[in-house]
Amino acid sequence: MKTWEDPRRAEELNRLGDEGWELVSITSINFKTGATDHIGMVFKREKAAQ
């Protein structure tokens, strides 16, 4: 399965995963045309102990 056209995106997502971030949602944010060339991603991770 091909995920990204730009390999730098995969590197960035892998880095976020290494830092404990988990992708929980992805959606198109191009509301006028409904195209998927602009996407929004929501991540979560456990809050660090203080």
PyMOL commands that set and color helices and strands:
alter all, ss='L'
color gray80, all
select helices_A, chain A and resi 7-18
alter helices_A, ss='H'
color red, helices_A
select strands_A, chain A and resi 22-28+39-44
alter strands_A, ss='S'
color yellow, strands_A
deselect
rebuild
show_as cartoon
